[in-house]
């Protein structure tokens, strides 16, 4: 699965404004549909207080955060699965991302055009979900036709794999016909693995993003509650941000000014920081650190990765020649105050090839090439 997040939604819900604030990449944003055609790509540093504390302790020459890649995909409209509003082109962009951040308009403003001429988050969500489901339904039907031919193959292993995928798609197809996502269908583990070959959009995890106004940030509103109900119904999450506020925040020149701006609204962090953290978590990503006088750095791995795979993120030679890793947890360092104290307390461990890296580990790799 790609380690990136596609920003989708109806036209004029604030996707490009949010993308620009997230990435400091000035995506085109205008008050008319389809002002974004080619997807914009931005790399977003992941705010991490642990890295800031590590940097304060080691005083390195460089501090490098983990990042999340966001892709701003043009707005989808009703009929996108049939090619309306460049739908086929935009759907192909969604197929290439690891997860979906679905932006939903949660503010009333007569000066900002809505494609349906009214603000109804539940209906807006249904439009996008239906179009994605219909696109997947077409994919499933083509795949089923191909798999039926594969059943004639004599190889028993290929035949067994084909039957498993057919079983999974047979469960998924009725849900897609009803406009429901493939991810909502209960599958056996081997079926879930088999269906990956179909590259279904609605198997991707989704985060709903409420784009509201400043009043909505402070007190909430009925639109936000509607989105939260929709997220809960699918077992997903919803985050609340104010795209206009985030754009103003991003334009401030210093961390101190941004902190004051957030404090005025009573916020501990920006909505975009919350969005970046949620995307990182939903993508199944974890962070380990390397720390020293030259550099303190946050590295990204998948949940469940073992020590050699983590070493390979730094350099392929580290994975090939992996011997062992010296490991301690960042919270132990903060509690004890120094690496010397970590050693004296017996918190520094030697870990081998089977060690599953924990989020927040500080690691030093030994290897031989």
C-alpha positions as CSV (number, residue, x, y, z in Angstrom):
1,X,0.0,0.0,0.0
2,X,1.4,3.5,-0.9
3,X,2.3,5.6,2.1
4,X,0.3,8.6,1.1
5,X,-3.0,10.2,1.6
6,X,-5.3,11.5,-1.1
7,X,-7.5,14.5,-0.4
8,X,-10.9,14.1,-2.0
9,X,-14.4,15.5,-1.9
10,X,-17.0,17.5,-3.9
11,X,-15.8,20.7,-5.7
12,X,-15.6,23.8,-3.6
13,X,-15.4,22.1,-0.2
14,X,-12.0,23.6,0.6
15,X,-9.6,20.7,-0.4
16,X,-7.1,23.0,-2.1
17,X,-7.2,25.5,0.7
18,X,-6.5,22.8,3.2
19,X,-3.8,21.3,1.0
20,X,-2.0,24.6,0.6
21,X,-2.1,25.2,4.4
22,X,-0.8,21.7,5.1
23,X,2.1,21.8,2.7
24,X,2.8,25.4,2.1
25,X,2.4,24.5,-1.6
26,X,0.0,27.0,-3.1
27,X,-2.5,24.8,-4.9
28,X,-4.9,26.7,-7.1
29,X,-8.0,27.5,-5.1
30,X,-11.0,29.3,-6.7
31,X,-14.7,29.7,-6.2
32,X,-15.7,27.4,-9.1
33,X,-15.7,23.7,-9.8
34,X,-12.6,21.8,-11.2
35,X,-10.1,24.6,-10.6
36,X,-7.8,21.6,-9.7
37,X,-7.3,19.1,-12.5
38,X,-3.8,17.6,-12.2
39,X,-3.2,16.3,-8.7
40,X,-1.0,18.5,-6.5
41,X,1.6,16.6,-4.3
42,X,3.0,17.9,-1.0
43,X,5.3,16.5,1.7
44,X,4.1,17.5,5.1
45,X,6.4,17.4,8.2
46,X,4.8,15.5,11.0
47,X,4.7,17.6,14.2
48,X,6.3,15.5,17.0
49,X,7.0,16.9,20.5
50,X,9.3,13.9,21.2
51,X,11.6,14.9,18.3
52,X,11.7,18.5,19.6
53,X,12.7,17.2,23.1
54,X,15.4,15.0,21.6
55,X,16.8,17.9,19.7
56,X,16.9,20.1,22.8
57,X,18.8,17.4,24.6
58,X,21.4,16.5,21.9
59,X,21.6,19.9,20.3
60,X,22.3,18.4,16.8
61,X,23.4,20.2,13.7
62,X,20.2,19.0,12.0
63,X,16.7,17.9,13.1
64,X,14.7,16.1,10.5
65,X,11.0,15.1,11.2
66,X,9.0,12.3,9.8
67,X,6.7,13.3,6.9
68,X,3.3,12.4,5.3
69,X,2.7,12.8,1.6
70,X,-0.7,14.4,0.8
71,X,-2.1,14.5,-2.7
72,X,-4.8,17.1,-3.6
73,X,-7.2,15.4,-6.0
74,X,-9.8,17.4,-8.0
75,X,-13.4,17.4,-6.9
76,X,-15.7,14.5,-7.7
77,X,-19.3,15.1,-8.7
78,X,-22.4,13.0,-9.1
79,X,-21.8,10.8,-12.2
80,X,-18.0,10.7,-11.8
81,X,-18.0,6.9,-12.1
82,X,-19.5,7.5,-15.6
83,X,-17.0,10.1,-16.6
84,X,-18.8,13.3,-15.4
85,X,-16.6,16.2,-14.5
86,X,-13.4,14.3,-15.7
87,X,-14.5,11.6,-13.3
88,X,-12.5,8.7,-14.9
89,X,-9.3,10.8,-14.7
90,X,-9.8,11.8,-11.1
91,X,-10.8,8.3,-10.0
92,X,-7.6,6.9,-11.4
93,X,-5.7,9.4,-9.2
94,X,-7.5,8.0,-6.1
95,X,-6.6,4.4,-6.9
96,X,-2.9,5.4,-6.5
97,X,-3.1,6.6,-2.9
98,X,-2.8,4.6,0.4
99,X,-5.8,6.2,2.1
100,X,-8.5,8.8,1.6
101,X,-9.0,12.1,3.5
102,X,-12.6,13.0,2.5
103,X,-13.2,16.7,3.0
104,X,-16.8,17.7,3.7
105,X,-18.1,21.2,3.8
106,X,-19.5,22.1,7.3
107,X,-20.1,25.8,7.0
108,X,-22.7,28.0,5.6
109,X,-21.6,30.9,3.3
110,X,-23.8,32.1,0.4
111,X,-20.7,33.6,-1.2
112,X,-19.1,30.2,-1.7
113,X,-20.8,28.1,-4.4
114,X,-22.0,24.6,-3.6
115,X,-22.4,22.3,-6.5
116,X,-25.9,21.2,-5.3
117,X,-26.8,24.8,-4.1
118,X,-27.2,23.7,-0.5
119,X,-25.0,22.5,2.4
120,X,-25.9,18.9,3.4
121,X,-22.9,17.0,4.7
122,X,-24.7,13.6,4.9
123,X,-25.8,13.9,1.3
124,X,-22.4,15.1,0.1
125,X,-20.7,12.1,1.8
126,X,-23.3,9.8,0.1
127,X,-22.6,11.3,-3.3
128,X,-18.8,10.6,-3.0
129,X,-19.3,7.1,-1.5
130,X,-21.8,6.1,-4.2
131,X,-19.5,7.2,-7.0
132,X,-16.5,5.4,-5.5
133,X,-18.7,2.3,-5.0
134,X,-20.0,2.4,-8.6
135,X,-16.4,2.7,-9.9
136,X,-15.5,-0.3,-7.9
137,X,-18.5,-2.2,-9.1
138,X,-17.3,-1.8,-12.7
139,X,-13.9,-3.0,-11.6
140,X,-15.3,-6.0,-9.8
141,X,-17.5,-7.1,-12.8
142,X,-14.4,-7.0,-15.1
143,X,-12.4,-8.9,-12.6
144,X,-15.1,-11.5,-12.1
145,X,-15.2,-12.1,-15.9
146,X,-11.4,-12.7,-15.9
147,X,-11.5,-15.0,-12.9
148,X,-14.2,-17.2,-14.4
149,X,-11.9,-17.9,-17.3
150,X,-9.0,-18.6,-14.8
151,X,-11.1,-21.3,-13.2
152,X,-10.4,-23.5,-16.3
153,X,-6.6,-23.5,-15.5
154,X,-5.5,-27.0,-14.4
155,X,-2.9,-25.8,-11.8
156,X,-4.5,-26.5,-8.4
157,X,-2.7,-23.7,-6.7
158,X,-3.9,-21.1,-9.2
159,X,-7.4,-22.5,-9.1
160,X,-7.5,-22.3,-5.3
161,X,-6.3,-18.7,-5.3
162,X,-8.9,-17.9,-8.0
163,X,-11.7,-19.5,-6.0
164,X,-10.7,-17.5,-2.9
165,X,-10.8,-14.2,-4.8
166,X,-14.1,-15.1,-6.4
167,X,-15.5,-15.8,-2.9
168,X,-14.4,-12.4,-1.6
169,X,-15.7,-10.5,-4.6
170,X,-19.1,-12.3,-4.4
171,X,-19.4,-10.9,-0.8
172,X,-18.3,-7.4,-1.8
173,X,-20.4,-7.0,-5.0
174,X,-23.8,-6.6,-3.2
175,X,-22.4,-3.9,-0.9
176,X,-21.1,-2.0,-3.9
177,X,-24.5,-2.2,-5.6
178,X,-26.0,-0.6,-2.5
179,X,-23.4,2.2,-2.6
180,X,-21.5,0.8,0.4
181,X,-17.7,0.6,0.6
182,X,-15.9,-2.7,0.2
183,X,-14.1,-2.2,3.5
184,X,-17.4,-2.5,5.3
185,X,-17.8,-6.1,4.2
186,X,-16.6,-8.9,6.6
187,X,-14.0,-11.0,4.9
188,X,-11.9,-13.9,6.0
189,X,-8.1,-13.0,6.3
190,X,-7.3,-14.9,3.2
191,X,-10.1,-13.3,1.3
192,X,-9.0,-9.8,2.3
193,X,-5.5,-10.7,1.0
194,X,-6.9,-12.1,-2.3
195,X,-9.1,-9.0,-3.0
196,X,-6.0,-6.7,-3.0
197,X,-5.4,-7.9,-6.6
198,X,-8.5,-5.9,-7.6
199,X,-7.2,-2.6,-6.3
200,X,-10.6,-1.4,-5.1
201,X,-10.9,2.2,-4.1
202,X,-13.4,1.6,-1.4
203,X,-11.1,-0.9,0.4
204,X,-8.9,2.0,1.3
205,X,-9.3,3.5,4.8
206,X,-11.1,6.8,4.9
207,X,-10.8,9.8,7.3
208,X,-13.6,12.3,7.2
209,X,-12.5,15.9,7.4
210,X,-15.0,18.6,8.6
211,X,-14.0,21.9,7.0
212,X,-15.9,24.4,9.1
213,X,-15.7,28.1,9.9
214,X,-14.2,29.7,13.1
215,X,-17.6,29.5,14.9
216,X,-17.7,25.8,14.2
217,X,-14.1,25.3,15.6
218,X,-15.2,27.0,18.8
219,X,-18.6,25.6,19.4
220,X,-19.3,22.9,16.7
221,X,-22.5,22.8,14.6
222,X,-25.1,20.5,13.2
223,X,-23.0,19.9,10.0
224,X,-20.1,18.6,12.1
225,X,-22.3,16.3,14.1
226,X,-23.7,14.9,10.9
227,X,-20.2,14.0,9.7
228,X,-19.3,12.5,13.0
229,X,-22.4,10.2,12.8
230,X,-21.4,9.2,9.3
231,X,-17.9,8.3,10.5
232,X,-19.1,6.4,13.4
233,X,-21.5,4.4,11.2
234,X,-18.5,3.1,9.2
235,X,-16.2,2.7,12.1
236,X,-13.9,5.5,10.9
237,X,-12.8,8.8,12.3
238,X,-13.6,12.5,11.8
239,X,-11.4,15.5,12.4
240,X,-12.5,19.1,12.5
241,X,-10.5,22.0,10.9
242,X,-11.1,25.5,9.6
243,X,-9.4,25.7,6.2
244,X,-9.5,29.5,6.2
245,X,-8.1,29.7,9.7
246,X,-5.4,27.2,8.9
247,X,-4.4,29.2,5.8
248,X,-4.0,32.3,7.9
249,X,-2.0,30.3,10.5
250,X,0.3,28.9,7.8
251,X,1.1,32.4,6.6
252,X,2.5,33.5,10.0
253,X,6.3,33.8,10.1
254,X,7.2,32.4,13.5
255,X,6.3,29.5,15.8
256,X,5.6,32.1,18.6
257,X,3.0,33.9,16.4
258,X,1.3,30.6,15.5
259,X,1.2,29.6,19.2
260,X,-0.5,32.9,20.1
261,X,-2.9,32.5,17.3
262,X,-3.9,29.0,18.4
263,X,-4.2,30.2,22.1
264,X,-6.7,32.8,21.1
265,X,-9.0,30.0,19.9
266,X,-8.1,27.8,22.9
267,X,-6.4,25.1,20.8
268,X,-3.4,23.1,21.8
269,X,-2.4,22.3,18.1
270,X,-3.7,23.2,14.7
271,X,-6.4,21.2,13.0
272,X,-3.9,20.3,10.3
273,X,-1.5,18.8,12.8
274,X,-4.4,16.7,14.0
275,X,-5.1,15.7,10.4
276,X,-1.5,14.8,9.7
277,X,-1.3,12.7,12.9
278,X,-4.5,10.9,12.0
279,X,-3.4,10.1,8.5
280,X,-0.1,8.8,9.7
281,X,-1.8,6.5,12.2
282,X,-4.5,5.3,9.8
283,X,-1.9,4.5,7.2
284,X,-0.4,2.1,9.9
285,X,2.8,4.1,10.2
286,X,5.1,4.3,13.2
287,X,8.2,6.4,14.2
288,X,11.6,5.4,15.5
289,X,14.4,7.9,16.1
290,X,18.1,8.2,15.6
291,X,19.9,10.8,17.8
292,X,23.3,12.3,18.1
293,X,25.3,15.4,17.8
294,X,25.2,15.5,14.0
295,X,21.5,14.7,13.6
296,X,18.3,13.9,15.4
297,X,15.8,12.3,13.0
298,X,12.4,10.7,13.0
299,X,12.1,7.7,10.6
300,X,8.9,6.1,9.3
301,X,8.2,2.4,9.3
302,X,5.0,0.3,9.1
303,X,3.5,-1.1,12.3
304,X,5.0,-4.6,12.9
305,X,8.3,-3.9,11.1
306,X,11.3,-5.7,12.6
307,X,14.7,-4.3,13.3
308,X,16.3,-5.1,10.0
309,X,13.5,-3.5,8.1
310,X,13.9,-0.4,10.2
311,X,17.6,-0.4,9.4
312,X,16.8,-0.6,5.7
313,X,14.8,2.6,5.9
314,X,18.0,4.4,6.7
315,X,20.1,2.5,4.0
316,X,19.6,-0.8,2.2
317,X,23.2,-1.8,3.3
318,X,22.1,-1.6,6.9
319,X,19.4,-4.2,6.3
320,X,21.5,-6.5,4.2
321,X,24.4,-6.5,6.7
322,X,22.3,-6.2,9.9
323,X,23.9,-7.6,13.0
324,X,22.0,-6.1,15.9
325,X,20.4,-2.9,17.2
326,X,21.0,-1.0,20.4
327,X,17.6,0.2,21.5
328,X,16.1,2.3,24.3
329,X,12.7,4.1,24.4
330,X,12.5,7.8,24.1
331,X,10.3,8.1,27.2
332,X,13.0,6.4,29.3
333,X,15.4,9.0,28.1
334,X,13.1,11.8,29.0
335,X,12.5,10.3,32.5
336,X,16.2,9.5,33.2
337,X,17.8,12.6,31.5
338,X,20.7,11.2,29.6
339,X,22.0,8.2,27.6
340,X,24.5,7.6,30.4
341,X,21.6,7.2,32.9
342,X,19.9,4.9,30.4
343,X,22.9,2.6,30.4
344,X,23.2,2.7,34.2
345,X,19.6,1.9,34.7
346,X,19.8,-1.1,32.3
347,X,17.4,0.4,29.8
348,X,19.7,0.0,26.8
349,X,19.0,-3.3,25.1
350,X,20.6,-5.4,22.4
351,X,18.0,-6.6,19.9
352,X,18.3,-9.0,17.0
353,X,16.5,-9.8,13.8
354,X,13.2,-10.7,15.3
355,X,12.7,-7.6,17.4
356,X,9.5,-5.7,16.4
357,X,10.3,-2.0,16.6
358,X,8.1,0.0,18.9
359,X,6.8,3.5,18.2
360,X,9.2,5.9,20.0
361,X,12.3,3.6,20.0
362,X,15.7,5.3,19.7
363,X,17.9,2.9,17.7
364,X,21.6,2.5,16.8
365,X,22.3,-0.2,14.2
366,X,25.4,-2.4,13.9
367,X,25.9,-4.0,10.5
368,X,28.6,-5.6,8.3
369,X,28.6,-5.3,4.5
